[in-house]
């Protein structure tokens, strides 16, 4: 940790790289220690670079491993075949980008305090919370309370995961207060996510709070937060992309279609199995044909392969990539409401997602109308003989939860939240899970492994370091 958690001018370099591809942001191993870098940068320039770093961390290898481990996609070749078989070591994971970018988010806050700019401070807090949420949900106990003060804490302690979750809630509470303030200047040109719209950042903060409450099983709190969260698809936090290869391209496209062609596909994964079960089924209100074709296309890399659709679907060169969305917010509201027995509110939230899917909207793109059907559900659809109860559950609550988690699994493709659900649903009561088969063996992967650099440089890294099959506290 002592070599990566530094509040410095890393973000200025990021800002200078805004016109380069995300996959090349961190190629220089000494980028954090450039002796020729300027010694200061204004807070708005700092924001641009930090946002770029945050976006890269939502499209990286971690996300693909999470999707492979939740069986949305399969590792087919080379290193990704091993990842898909749960074969990993500490050398396969890194915080080299994550903590420096989170440190820049903290620096935004410090600079904003100096200026009395509460709005931009609130944005910095949301960015920090998004990144530390990624760290703790995937790794368990992580440095947070001492993470950004290398002078006083060169070996930051690993805070217990439950404490990290509470600290994140506190950070987001403070962010919401700051984003509700009138104190601050415009920063629209530096904010390529929300164009300086603090109301959208505030709603995103509430949705992230709802995500954290869902993880910890605090369902009433999740409902309360989600009701103030992202209220429509215009509030989606999406990474924008363009068509200039190596400059601004979607990083999944770069992976699937340029650098690692054929390494990851849908062959043998559970996602197409689930979606095919929702095509020409007794559920006459649902047809996933169009969305499945949006995700997957036959034969791009070879005959018989079911490849990620980089041709005209979800993974084209300029496809936006989701960070936190309306669909997630409403499906949190749907699940949490169902778990506390509010079926009416749950179905309403689920139907709001279905109505948007029925319009063809998915993460900033429109998928074709042919084979696209998502009609509103009614309570009777989840009865023991209901059309939305394919497993013939005796309880309508169980049937409703099964439909919600199915929809979550589908819309979380290539988001690490799919892996969080994969583990979380084994302990959430009542237990309702998808029948997702293991890739190999008899152990479900439960966490990412602490990076080798952490093990070697931070004396506070847990020893022995837990392997990928040891549950984290939050999902134990």
VEXBASE-81763 format. One record per residue (C-alpha): residue in three letters; x, y, z. Coordinates in steps of 0.2 Angstrom, whole numbers, padded with zeros to 4 digits, always signed. Example, Ala and Ser with C-alpha at 12.3 -4.5 7.8 and 13.67 -1.06 7.14 Angstrom:
// VEXBASE-81763
ALA+0062-0022+0039SER+0068-0005+0036
***
This chain:
// VEXBASE-81763
UNK+0000+0000+0000UNK+0014+0012+0004UNK+0019+0012-0015UNK+0001+0016-0021UNK-0009+0026-0009UNK-0002+0044-0013UNK-0011+0060-0015UNK-0001+0068-0028UNK-0003+0075-0046UNK-0007+0058-0054UNK-0024+0066-0058UNK-0016+0080-0069UNK-0008+0066-0079UNK-0025+0058-0081UNK-0033+0074-0086UNK-0019+0076-0100UNK-0024+0059-0106UNK-0043+0062-0108UNK-0041+0060-0126UNK-0033+0043-0125UNK-0040+0026-0123UNK-0045+0020-0105UNK-0035+0004-0108UNK-0019+0015-0109UNK-0022+0026-0094UNK-0010+0017-0082UNK+0003+0009-0093UNK+0017+0019-0086UNK+0023+0011-0070UNK+0031+0027-0063UNK+0016+0038-0067UNK+0013+0042-0049UNK+0031+0048-0046UNK+0035+0059-0062UNK+0048+0071-0056UNK+0044+0083-0070UNK+0025+0084-0066UNK+0018+0101-0060UNK+0016+0102-0042UNK-0002+0109-0042UNK-0018+0108-0052UNK-0035+0116-0050UNK-0049+0106-0043UNK-0059+0106-0059UNK-0045+0099-0069UNK-0042+0087-0055UNK-0061+0081-0057UNK-0059+0077-0075UNK-0044+0066-0073UNK-0052+0057-0058UNK-0068+0054-0067UNK-0058+0046-0081UNK-0049+0035-0069UNK-0065+0030-0060UNK-0072+0025-0077UNK-0057+0014-0082UNK-0060+0005-0065UNK-0078+0000-0070UNK-0072-0007-0087UNK-0057-0017-0082UNK-0052-0035-0080UNK-0060-0035-0063UNK-0077-0033-0071UNK-0074-0047-0083UNK-0068-0059-0069UNK-0083-0054-0059UNK-0094-0058-0074UNK-0085-0075-0077UNK-0087-0080-0059UNK-0106-0076-0059UNK-0106-0087-0075UNK-0113-0073-0086UNK-0099-0076-0098UNK-0086-0090-0099UNK-0067-0090-0100UNK-0063-0099-0116UNK-0044-0097-0120UNK-0027-0092-0112UNK-0027-0083-0095UNK-0046-0081-0096UNK-0049-0099-0097UNK-0040-0101-0080UNK-0050-0086-0073UNK-0066-0094-0078UNK-0060-0110-0069UNK-0057-0100-0053UNK-0038-0102-0055UNK-0031-0086-0049UNK-0017-0080-0038UNK-0012-0063-0029UNK-0002-0058-0045UNK-0019-0058-0055UNK-0026-0043-0045UNK-0020-0025-0042UNK-0024-0010-0033UNK-0011+0000-0043UNK-0025+0010-0051UNK-0039+0009-0038UNK-0032+0017-0023UNK-0023+0031-0032UNK-0039+0036-0041UNK-0048+0035-0024UNK-0034+0046-0017UNK-0037+0059-0030UNK-0056+0059-0026UNK-0050+0063-0008UNK-0039+0077-0014UNK-0054+0084-0024UNK-0062+0086-0007UNK-0048+0094+0001UNK-0046+0107-0012UNK-0065+0110-0012UNK-0064+0114+0006UNK-0050+0127+0003UNK-0062+0135-0009UNK-0078+0133+0000UNK-0085+0123-0014UNK-0097+0111-0007UNK-0104+0105-0023UNK-0088+0098-0031UNK-0083+0091-0014UNK-0099+0081-0014UNK-0095+0074-0031UNK-0077+0069-0025UNK-0086+0060-0010UNK-0097+0050-0022UNK-0082+0045-0033UNK-0073+0040-0017UNK-0088+0030-0011UNK-0090+0021-0028UNK-0072+0016-0028UNK-0071+0010-0010UNK-0087+0001-0013UNK-0079-0009-0027UNK-0064-0013-0016UNK-0073-0019-0001UNK-0087-0028-0009UNK-0074-0038-0020UNK-0060-0040-0007UNK-0068-0039+0010UNK-0058-0030+0024UNK-0048-0016+0015UNK-0039+0000+0020UNK-0050+0015+0022UNK-0049+0025+0038UNK-0030+0027+0036UNK-0029+0024+0017UNK-0025+0042+0011UNK-0012+0048+0023UNK+0004+0040+0018UNK+0014+0052+0030UNK+0006+0046+0046UNK+0000+0029+0040UNK+0013+0021+0028UNK+0005+0004+0032UNK-0013+0008+0033UNK-0024-0004+0043UNK-0037-0015+0035UNK-0053-0010+0042UNK-0067-0023+0045UNK-0078-0024+0030UNK-0094-0020+0040UNK-0085-0005+0047UNK-0080+0000+0029UNK-0098-0001+0024UNK-0104+0010+0038UNK-0090+0023+0034UNK-0096+0023+0016UNK-0113+0027+0022UNK-0107+0041+0032UNK-0097+0048+0017UNK-0112+0047+0006UNK-0123+0056+0019UNK-0110+0070+0019UNK-0110+0070+0000UNK-0129+0072-0001UNK-0128+0087+0011UNK-0114+0095+0001UNK-0123+0091-0016UNK-0139+0100-0008UNK-0129+0116-0005UNK-0129+0131-0016UNK-0111+0134-0012UNK-0100+0131-0027UNK-0096+0135-0045UNK-0101+0127-0061UNK-0090+0112-0067UNK-0101+0106-0082UNK-0087+0106-0094UNK-0076+0095-0083UNK-0089+0083-0079UNK-0092+0071-0093UNK-0104+0060-0083UNK-0118+0072-0077UNK-0112+0089-0085UNK-0111+0097-0068UNK-0129+0092-0063UNK-0127+0091-0045UNK-0145+0084-0043UNK-0140+0069-0053UNK-0125+0066-0043UNK-0136+0067-0027UNK-0148+0054-0034UNK-0133+0043-0038UNK-0127+0045-0020UNK-0144+0039-0014UNK-0144+0024-0026UNK-0126+0019-0020UNK-0133+0020-0002UNK-0147+0009-0007UNK-0134-0004-0015UNK-0124-0004+0001UNK-0140-0007+0012UNK-0145-0021+0001UNK-0128-0029+0003UNK-0130-0028+0022UNK-0148-0034+0022UNK-0155-0017+0029UNK-0170-0018+0017UNK-0181-0004+0024UNK-0166+0008+0023UNK-0163+0002+0005UNK-0181+0006+0001UNK-0180+0023+0009UNK-0163+0027-0001UNK-0169+0020-0017UNK-0185+0031-0017UNK-0173+0046-0017UNK-0161+0038-0030UNK-0160+0038-0049UNK-0177+0041-0055UNK-0176+0038-0073UNK-0164+0033-0087UNK-0158+0051-0090UNK-0150+0049-0073UNK-0139+0034-0078UNK-0121+0036-0074UNK-0113+0030-0091UNK-0096+0031-0097UNK-0096+0039-0114UNK-0087+0031-0129UNK-0082+0035-0147UNK-0076+0027-0162UNK-0058+0031-0162UNK-0048+0015-0159UNK-0036+0017-0145UNK-0043+0034-0141UNK-0061+0033-0133UNK-0067+0016-0137UNK-0077+0005-0126UNK-0065-0006-0116UNK-0076-0022-0118UNK-0075-0019-0137UNK-0056-0017-0136UNK-0055-0033-0126UNK-0068-0044-0135UNK-0064-0038-0153UNK-0046-0032-0153UNK-0034-0038-0140UNK-0041-0054-0134UNK-0052-0060-0148UNK-0061-0077-0143UNK-0054-0077-0125UNK-0072-0074-0117UNK-0089-0079-0124UNK-0106-0085-0119UNK-0103-0103-0123UNK-0107-0113-0108UNK-0112-0099-0097UNK-0128-0097-0088UNK-0135-0080-0095UNK-0141-0087-0112UNK-0149-0102-0103UNK-0159-0090-0092UNK-0163-0078-0106UNK-0169-0093-0117UNK-0180-0099-0103UNK-0189-0082-0105UNK-0192-0084-0124UNK-0208-0093-0130UNK-0212-0098-0112UNK-0228-0099-0102UNK-0223-0081-0097UNK-0232-0073-0112UNK-0228-0056-0105UNK-0209-0058-0108UNK-0199-0060-0123UNK-0180-0059-0121UNK-0176-0063-0139UNK-0171-0045-0144UNK-0160-0042-0128UNK-0151-0058-0130UNK-0147-0054-0148UNK-0141-0037-0141UNK-0129-0046-0129UNK-0123-0060-0140UNK-0120-0064-0158UNK-0117-0081-0166UNK-0100-0084-0175UNK-0091-0067-0174UNK-0075-0076-0169UNK-0079-0093-0177UNK-0093-0105-0181UNK-0102-0111-0166UNK-0096-0097-0155UNK-0109-0087-0145UNK-0099-0071-0144UNK-0101-0054-0136UNK-0110-0043-0149UNK-0097-0031-0154UNK-0105-0029-0171UNK-0122-0021-0168UNK-0126-0024-0150UNK-0121-0020-0132UNK-0102-0020-0135UNK-0100-0010-0150UNK-0085+0002-0151UNK-0095+0017-0145UNK-0106+0009-0133UNK-0108+0018-0116UNK-0104+0008-0101UNK-0114+0008-0085UNK-0107+0013-0068UNK-0124+0015-0058UNK-0141+0016-0066UNK-0160+0018-0065UNK-0162-0001-0068UNK-0151-0005-0053UNK-0160+0008-0042UNK-0177+0001-0046UNK-0172-0017-0044UNK-0165-0013-0027UNK-0182-0005-0023UNK-0191-0020-0030UNK-0181-0033-0021UNK-0180-0024-0004UNK-0199-0020-0005UNK-0203-0039-0008UNK-0192-0044+0006UNK-0201-0033+0018UNK-0218-0039+0012UNK-0223-0024+0001UNK-0228-0033-0015UNK-0237-0018-0022UNK-0222-0007-0022UNK-0211-0021-0027UNK-0221-0025-0043UNK-0222-0006-0047UNK-0203-0004-0046UNK-0201-0020-0057UNK-0213-0014-0069UNK-0204+0003-0071UNK-0189-0007-0077UNK-0199-0018-0089UNK-0207-0002-0096UNK-0191+0005-0100UNK-0184-0011-0107UNK-0200-0012-0118UNK-0195+0004-0125UNK-0178-0004-0131UNK-0167+0006-0119UNK-0152-0002-0112UNK-0137+0008-0105UNK-0138+0022-0117UNK-0142+0012-0132UNK-0158+0006-0141UNK-0160-0013-0145UNK-0172-0019-0159UNK-0191-0020-0157UNK-0192-0038-0165UNK-0193-0051-0151UNK-0194-0037-0137UNK-0208-0039-0125UNK-0210-0033-0107UNK-0228-0031-0102UNK-0233-0025-0084UNK-0235-0038-0071UNK-0250-0040-0059UNK-0250-0049-0042UNK-0259-0064-0050UNK-0244-0067-0061UNK-0234-0073-0046UNK-0247-0085-0039UNK-0243-0103-0038UNK-0251-0105-0056UNK-0246-0088-0062UNK-0237-0085-0078UNK-0222-0077-0069UNK-0219-0092-0058UNK-0210-0104-0068UNK-0204-0114-0054UNK-0221-0116-0046UNK-0216-0108-0030UNK-0230-0110-0017UNK-0226-0092-0011UNK-0230-0077-0022UNK-0216-0068-0012UNK-0203-0081-0018UNK-0209-0081-0036UNK-0208-0062-0036UNK-0191-0062-0029UNK-0185-0075-0042UNK-0191-0064-0056UNK-0182-0049-0048UNK-0166-0058-0046UNK-0167-0065-0064UNK-0169-0047-0070UNK-0155-0041-0060UNK-0144-0055-0066UNK-0148-0050-0084UNK-0146-0031-0083UNK-0130-0032-0073UNK-0120-0040-0087UNK-0102-0034-0087UNK-0105-0026-0070UNK-0097-0032-0054UNK-0113-0031-0045UNK-0118-0047-0053UNK-0104-0056-0043UNK-0110-0047-0027UNK-0128-0054-0030UNK-0121-0071-0034UNK-0114-0072-0016UNK-0126-0061-0007UNK-0142-0071-0012UNK-0135-0086-0003UNK-0138-0077+0014UNK-0152-0065+0010UNK-0168-0071+0018UNK-0179-0078+0012UNK-0166-0087+0001UNK-0170-0087-0017UNK-0156-0090-0030UNK-0154-0094-0048UNK-0148-0112-0052UNK-0131-0106-0058UNK-0119-0120-0060UNK-0101-0120-0055UNK-0088-0119-0069UNK-0078-0133-0060UNK-0076-0142-0044UNK-0088-0139-0029UNK-0083-0122-0021UNK-0091-0106-0026UNK-0079-0091-0028UNK-0082-0079-0014UNK-0069-0065-0016UNK-0054-0057-0025UNK-0037-0061-0018UNK-0027-0047-0010UNK-0014-0041-0023UNK+0004-0047-0021UNK+0010-0029-0020UNK+0000-0027-0004UNK+0005-0043+0003UNK+0024-0039+0001UNK+0023-0020+0006UNK+0010-0018+0019UNK+0013-0027+0035UNK-0005-0025+0040UNK-0012-0036+0025UNK-0021-0051+0033UNK-0010-0066+0035UNK-0012-0079+0029UNK-0021-0070+0015UNK-0038-0078+0012UNK-0040-0087-0005UNK-0054-0085-0017UNK-0066-0097-0008UNK-0066-0089+0009UNK-0082-0079+0012UNK-0081-0061+0016UNK-0090-0055+0032UNK-0104-0046+0022UNK-0110-0061+0013UNK-0106-0074+0026
***
